[in-house]
């Protein structure tokens, strides 16, 4: 695995365990998916809202 993929995987794991002491870091829950989207500025409140990312999460989980 190259260095970029390792950094991406590490960032994913940090979001996956955020606030959940029982999380393994292999899966994101809906709350942490929304946090990732907000922190990455995907959610802008106009074009893409928190509800939009919740809908996407529910369709792919």
Buried (B, 14 or more C-beta within 10 A) or exposed (E): EEEEEEEEEEEBBEBBBBEEEEBEBEEBBEEBBBBBBBEEEBBEEEEBEEEBBBEBBEEEE
